[in-house]
Amino acid sequence: MPNISREQAKKMVGSGWSKLIDKIYDKLPQDAYILQIKEKFGGLRFYVGNVGMDIQNFIDEVEDESYDTCEECGKKGKLREDLGWMLTLCDEHYNEEINKKTS
């Protein structure tokens, strides 16, 4: 089974979600295996096997939390849908993305 280390997981998404990744890894049972971690539609996706519904529900809650957390820096963010793709960013990183598009 594929298994992704905590350090590898943190490199698969923006560094602003590192604390969210830590929250999930801290709750995982030792025999859990991680299949994939990615950003999709502006939110964190964490695919895991060999966990009970309590852990899966916790993962779902953390994924929901990602929509309020800037993927770049971890500050308060919100889902931005007007960049040509969906990202969850704070105002500062959102403005940087807007500036990149207009320059």
C-alpha positions as CSV (number, residue, x, y, z in Angstrom):
1,M,0.0,0.0,0.0
2,P,1.2,3.5,-0.7
3,N,2.1,5.5,2.3
4,I,3.0,9.1,2.4
5,S,5.1,10.5,5.3
6,R,4.1,13.7,7.1
7,E,7.1,15.6,5.5
8,Q,6.1,14.4,2.0
9,A,2.5,15.4,2.6
10,K,3.4,18.9,3.6
11,K,5.2,19.3,0.2
12,M,2.1,18.2,-1.7
13,V,0.1,21.4,-0.8
14,G,0.9,24.9,0.1
15,S,2.9,25.4,3.4
16,G,-0.1,27.3,4.9
17,W,-1.9,24.0,5.3
18,S,1.0,22.4,7.3
19,K,-0.8,22.7,10.6
20,L,-3.9,21.0,9.1
21,I,-1.7,18.2,7.8
22,D,-0.2,17.9,11.4
23,K,-3.7,17.7,12.9
24,I,-4.6,14.8,10.7
25,Y,-1.3,12.9,11.2
26,D,-1.5,13.4,14.9
27,K,-4.9,11.5,15.0
28,L,-4.1,8.7,12.6
29,P,-3.8,5.2,13.9
30,Q,-0.4,3.5,13.3
31,D,-1.9,1.1,10.8
32,A,-3.5,3.8,8.6
33,Y,-2.1,4.3,5.2
34,I,-2.2,7.5,3.2
35,L,-3.0,7.2,-0.5
36,Q,-3.0,10.8,-1.7
37,I,-2.9,14.5,-0.4
38,K,-3.8,17.3,-2.8
39,E,-5.6,20.6,-3.3
40,K,-8.8,20.3,-5.2
41,F,-11.3,23.0,-5.9
42,G,-9.5,25.2,-3.4
43,G,-9.6,22.8,-0.5
44,L,-7.4,20.1,1.1
45,R,-8.1,16.5,0.1
46,F,-6.7,13.8,2.2
47,Y,-7.2,10.2,1.1
48,V,-6.5,7.5,3.7
49,G,-7.3,3.8,4.2
50,N,-7.7,1.6,7.2
51,V,-9.4,4.1,9.4
52,G,-12.8,4.1,11.2
53,M,-15.6,6.5,10.6
54,D,-14.6,8.6,13.6
55,I,-11.2,9.4,12.0
56,Q,-12.7,9.9,8.5
57,N,-15.2,12.4,10.0
58,F,-12.3,14.2,11.7
59,I,-10.4,14.3,8.3
60,D,-13.6,15.7,6.7
61,E,-13.7,18.5,9.4
62,V,-10.1,19.4,8.8
63,E,-10.7,19.5,5.0
64,D,-13.6,21.9,5.7
65,E,-11.3,24.0,7.8
66,S,-8.9,24.4,4.8
67,Y,-11.6,26.6,3.1
68,D,-10.9,29.2,5.9
69,T,-7.1,28.8,5.8
70,C,-4.8,30.5,3.3
71,E,-2.9,27.7,1.5
72,E,0.2,29.9,1.2
73,C,0.6,31.2,4.8
74,G,-2.0,29.7,7.1
75,K,-3.7,33.0,8.0
76,K,-7.4,33.4,7.7
77,G,-8.4,32.9,4.1
78,K,-11.4,32.4,1.9
79,L,-12.2,30.6,-1.3
80,R,-11.3,32.6,-4.3
81,E,-13.0,31.6,-7.5
82,D,-12.2,34.5,-9.9
83,L,-8.6,33.6,-10.7
84,G,-9.3,31.2,-13.4
85,W,-9.0,28.4,-10.8
86,M,-10.1,28.0,-7.2
87,L,-7.8,28.8,-4.4
88,T,-8.2,29.5,-0.7
89,L,-6.1,32.6,0.1
90,C,-5.8,35.4,2.5
91,D,-6.3,39.0,1.2
92,E,-2.5,39.5,0.8
93,H,-1.9,36.3,-1.3
94,Y,-5.0,36.9,-3.2
95,N,-3.8,40.4,-4.2
96,E,-0.4,38.9,-5.2
97,E,-2.2,36.5,-7.5
98,I,-4.3,39.3,-9.0
99,N,-1.2,41.3,-9.6
100,K,0.5,38.4,-11.4
101,K,-2.5,38.1,-13.7
102,T,-2.5,41.8,-14.6
103,S,1.2,42.3,-15.1
